[in-house]
């Protein structure tokens, strides 16, 4: 049992020892399920070329059409990115990479051992396009048992135990199998006390509440649920997010420093970090600052410092000072970056 502890890849730790936490990141991953296949010879050449300074702008406009961009697998680069986070005061990174998209438990353990940054691993099933074939035939109980087996005994023969159920993938509308996975995650949560992180694919707030309804009806304590990517669309609807927080769930603004683009040739201007901070201020003013999590969701090479992105160091190194300039007290910044994620990550008492 890990009640009252946070379960890292090196074992359980006390919540107060986490420091600054990034609750939604990816140290290693392979987003093959999102790859947009080339239709012409020109697109084929682009999609299978390495990232260079010459093509980086094109990659930023078509991030999922570039095979190299959606694969993060070089350990030396990852070590450098995590070390940069540590230099600006970072303490813990939550890697929410499910097994189907490149989870690397041995790599996560090596990063934690070599950098001194605490790493928390995830488990479960991502969106349906990434599901292994057997998921369609599995019942809720079987899905829960598969998740529980990793939470309690570790991933394969590695001895690495996940500390979070997630990121559990959902699309809009929620598919039959994604609904089953949510219910399986809820059952695993009830039996272990582990927290849950959910990937949202749309800014539609009815959909977000549908996700919470499914989890709640299956017996989930919503105070242990984080809903991701609520800052992915412009404008950010902090008023609507207050209604999510009022139900007890964590509102996650996890795309700091990361522009979002479409794959149809149309540029979709994302919220700026200033707008994310304004939304955070609005949630504090509505009395929900203690239900807010902040992160970057680094899931492509172009987001890494090595390829011109902001990397993991952006929130503590750049955004926190900007928050102070915009009038957010240090105590509130510490709540968002330290206390809130520590509270969410702490395993509760199993309900059954």
C-alpha positions in Angstrom: 0.0 0.0 0.0 1.1 3.6 -0.7 -1.5 5.5 1.3 -0.3 9.0 2.1 2.7 8.7 -0.3 3.6 9.7 -3.8 4.8 6.7 -5.8 7.9 7.5 -8.0 9.8 5.2 -10.2 12.4 4.9 -7.4 9.8 4.1 -4.8 7.3 6.0 -2.5 8.2 9.4 -1.2 6.6 11.9 1.1 4.5 14.6 -0.7 6.3 17.4 0.9 9.5 16.3 -0.7 8.4 16.8 -4.4 9.3 20.4 -4.8 8.1 22.1 -8.0 6.1 19.5 -9.9 5.2 19.3 -13.6 2.1 17.1 -13.5 1.6 16.4 -17.3 4.7 15.7 -19.3 6.3 13.0 -21.5 10.0 12.1 -21.2 9.9 9.4 -23.8 7.1 8.7 -26.3 6.2 7.6 -29.8 3.0 9.3 -31.1 2.6 7.0 -34.0 -1.2 7.0 -33.7 -1.4 10.7 -34.5 0.9 10.6 -37.5 -0.6 12.1 -40.7 0.5 10.0 -43.6 2.0 11.8 -46.6 -0.1 12.0 -49.8 2.5 13.3 -52.2 6.2 12.7 -52.8 7.0 16.1 -51.5 5.1 15.4 -48.3 6.9 12.0 -48.0 10.3 13.6 -48.2 9.3 16.2 -45.6 7.7 13.7 -43.2 10.7 11.4 -43.1 13.5 14.0 -42.9 15.2 14.9 -39.6 14.4 18.2 -37.9 16.7 20.9 -39.0 16.8 24.7 -38.6 15.8 24.9 -42.3 12.5 22.9 -41.8 11.7 23.7 -38.2 9.1 26.4 -39.2 7.3 23.9 -41.4 7.4 21.3 -38.6 5.7 23.7 -36.3 2.9 24.2 -38.7 2.5 20.5 -39.4 3.9 18.8 -36.2 2.1 15.5 -36.7 3.0 15.1 -40.3 6.7 14.8 -39.3 7.7 11.4 -38.1 10.9 12.5 -36.3 9.0 15.2 -34.4 6.6 12.8 -32.8 9.2 10.5 -31.4 11.2 11.4 -28.3 13.6 8.6 -27.7 17.1 10.0 -27.3 18.1 9.5 -23.6 21.0 12.0 -23.7 18.7 14.7 -24.9 16.1 13.9 -22.3 18.7 14.0 -19.6 19.8 17.5 -20.7 16.1 18.7 -20.8 15.5 17.4 -17.2 18.8 18.8 -16.0 17.7 22.2 -17.2 14.5 21.9 -15.2 16.4 21.0 -12.1 18.7 24.1 -12.5 15.7 26.4 -12.2 14.4 24.7 -9.1 12.5 21.8 -10.6 11.8 18.8 -8.4 9.4 16.3 -9.9 8.2 15.4 -13.4 5.1 13.2 -14.0 5.5 11.2 -17.2 2.0 10.4 -18.5 3.1 8.2 -21.4 0.9 5.1 -21.6 2.5 1.8 -22.8 1.0 2.0 -26.3 2.8 5.3 -27.2 6.3 4.6 -26.1 6.4 4.4 -22.3 10.0 3.6 -21.2 10.1 2.5 -17.5 13.8 1.7 -17.6 14.5 5.1 -19.2 12.4 6.9 -16.6 14.3 5.2 -13.8 17.7 6.1 -15.4 16.6 9.7 -15.7 15.6 9.8 -12.0 18.8 8.2 -10.9 21.1 10.3 -13.0 19.5 13.8 -12.5 18.1 13.6 -9.0 14.7 14.8 -10.3 11.8 12.6 -9.0 9.9 10.9 -11.8 6.4 9.5 -11.5 5.2 7.1 -14.2 1.7 6.6 -15.6 -0.3 3.5 -16.7 -3.5 2.6 -18.5 -4.8 3.2 -22.0 -4.7 6.3 -24.2 -7.2 7.3 -27.0 -8.8 4.5 -29.0 -6.6 4.9 -32.1 -3.7 3.7 -29.9 -5.5 0.9 -28.1 -4.0 -2.6 -28.5 -6.5 -4.9 -30.3 -7.4 -6.8 -27.1 -9.0 -3.8 -25.5 -12.1 -4.1 -27.7 -12.8 -7.6 -26.2 -11.9 -6.8 -22.6 -14.5 -6.1 -20.0 -14.3 -3.2 -17.4 -13.1 -5.6 -14.7 -10.3 -6.9 -16.9 -9.1 -3.4 -17.8 -9.1 -2.5 -14.2 -7.1 -5.7 -13.3 -4.5 -4.9 -15.9 -4.0 -1.4 -14.5 -4.0 -2.6 -10.9 -1.4 -5.2 -11.7 1.1 -2.5 -12.7 0.2 -0.2 -9.8 0.8 -3.0 -7.3 3.5 -5.2 -8.8 5.2 -3.0 -11.4 5.6 -2.7 -15.1 6.6 -6.1 -16.5 9.8 -7.3 -14.9 11.3 -3.8 -14.4 10.2 -3.3 -10.7 9.0 0.2 -11.7 5.6 1.0 -10.3 3.4 3.7 -11.8 2.2 6.4 -9.5 -0.7 7.7 -11.7 -3.5 6.1 -13.7 -3.2 7.9 -17.0 -3.1 9.7 -19.1 -6.4 7.9 -19.8 -7.4 8.9 -23.4 -10.7 10.2 -24.5 -11.9 11.7 -27.8 -15.0 13.7 -28.6 -17.5 12.0 -28.6 -16.3 9.4 -26.2 -16.1 6.0 -27.9 -17.5 2.8 -26.4 -14.0 1.4 -25.6 -12.8 4.8 -24.1 -15.9 4.7 -21.8 -14.9 1.2 -20.7 -11.3 2.4 -20.1 -12.6 5.3 -18.0 -14.7 2.9 -15.9 -11.7 0.5 -15.6 -9.6 3.4 -14.4 -12.2 4.3 -11.9 -12.3 0.8 -10.5 -8.5 0.6 -10.3 -8.6 4.0 -8.4 -11.2 2.7 -6.0 -9.1 -0.4 -5.2 -5.7 1.3 -4.9 -6.2 5.0 -4.1 -4.1 6.1 -7.1 -4.8 9.4 -8.8 -6.2 9.7 -12.3 -5.2 11.9 -15.2 -7.5 12.2 -18.3 -6.7 13.4 -21.8 -9.4 15.7 -23.2 -9.5 16.1 -27.0 -12.0 18.9 -27.2 -12.7 22.2 -25.4 -16.4 21.3 -25.3 -17.2 21.6 -21.6 -20.2 19.3 -21.8 -17.7 16.6 -22.9 -15.5 17.4 -19.9 -18.5 16.9 -17.6 -19.4 13.7 -19.4 -16.0 12.4 -18.5 -16.4 13.4 -14.8 -19.9 11.9 -14.8 -18.6 8.5 -16.1 -15.8 8.5 -13.4 -18.1 9.6 -10.6 -20.8 7.1 -11.5 -18.1 4.4 -11.3 -17.2 5.5 -7.8 -14.2 7.8 -8.4 -13.4 10.4 -5.8 -13.2 13.4 -8.2 -10.7 15.2 -5.9 -8.1 12.7 -7.3 -8.9 13.5 -11.0 -7.0 15.9 -13.2 -8.6 16.9 -16.6 -5.9 17.8 -19.1 -5.6 20.3 -21.9 -8.3 22.7 -20.8 -6.1 25.6 -22.0 -5.8 24.2 -25.6 -8.3 26.5 -27.3 -8.7 30.3 -27.5 -10.2 31.8 -25.5 -9.8 29.9 -22.3 -13.1 29.7 -20.5 -12.1 30.1 -16.9 -15.7 30.6 -15.8 -16.7 27.2 -17.3 -13.6 25.7 -15.7 -14.7 27.0 -12.3 -17.7 24.6 -12.6 -15.3 21.7 -13.1 -13.3 22.8 -10.1 -16.5 23.1 -8.1 -17.0 19.4 -8.6 -13.7 18.7 -6.9 -11.6 17.8 -10.0 -8.3 19.5 -10.9 -8.3 21.9 -13.8 -5.1 21.5 -15.7 -3.6 24.2 -17.9 -0.8 22.1 -19.3 0.2 23.6 -22.7 2.4 26.5 -21.4 4.9 27.5 -24.0 3.5 25.2 -26.7 1.6 26.5 -29.7 -1.1 24.3 -31.2 -1.6 24.1 -35.0 -4.0 22.2 -37.2 -2.9 19.7 -39.9 -5.2 21.2 -42.6 -3.1 24.1 -43.5 -5.0 26.6 -41.3 -3.1 28.2 -38.5 -5.0 28.0 -35.2 -3.7 30.8 -32.9 -3.4 29.2 -29.4 -3.8 31.1 -26.1 -0.7 32.9 -25.1 1.0 32.2 -21.7 -0.3 35.7 -20.6 -3.9 34.5 -21.3 -3.2 31.3 -19.4 -2.1 33.4 -16.5 -5.2 35.6 -16.8 -7.3 32.4 -16.7 -5.4 31.2 -13.6 -6.1 34.6 -11.9 -9.8 34.2 -12.7 -9.9 30.8 -11.1 -8.2 32.2 -8.0 -10.7 35.1 -7.9 -13.5 32.5 -8.2 -12.1 30.6 -5.2 -10.7 27.7 -7.1 -7.0 28.3 -7.1 -6.3 25.1 -5.1 -7.8 23.0 -7.9 -5.4 24.2 -10.6 -2.4 22.3 -12.1 0.1 23.8 -14.5 2.4 22.0 -17.0 3.8 21.9 -20.6 2.8 18.5 -22.1 6.1 18.2 -23.9 5.1 15.6 -26.5 7.1 16.6 -29.6 10.8 17.3 -30.3 9.9 20.9 -31.3 8.9 21.6 -27.7 12.3 20.5 -26.4 15.0 23.1 -25.8 17.3 21.1 -28.1 15.0 21.9 -31.0 14.1 25.5 -30.2 11.3 24.9 -27.7 11.0 26.0 -24.1 11.3 22.5 -22.6 10.6 21.6 -19.0 12.3 24.6 -17.5 9.7 27.1 -18.8 7.2 27.2 -16.0 9.6 27.6 -13.0 12.2 29.6 -15.1 10.0 32.0 -17.1 6.3 31.7 -16.3 6.6 32.0 -12.5 8.4 35.4 -12.7 5.8 36.5 -15.3 3.1 35.6 -12.8 4.7 37.8 -10.2 4.7 40.7 -12.6 1.0 40.1 -13.3 0.2 40.3 -9.6 0.0 36.7 -8.5 1.5 36.4 -4.9 4.4 34.0 -4.3 2.1 31.9 -2.0 -0.3 31.3 -4.8 2.4 30.4 -7.2 3.8 27.9 -4.8 0.3 26.5 -4.3 -0.1 25.9 -8.1 3.5 24.5 -8.7 4.1 22.6 -5.4 1.1 22.1 -3.1 -1.6 21.3 -5.6 0.2 18.6 -7.6 1.6 17.1 -4.4 -2.0 16.8 -3.0 -3.3 15.3 -6.2 -0.4 12.8 -6.5 -0.7 11.5 -3.0 -2.4 8.1 -2.9 -5.6 7.9 -0.9 -7.1 5.1 1.0 -8.6 2.4 -1.2 -12.4 2.5 -1.2 -12.8 -1.3 -1.4 
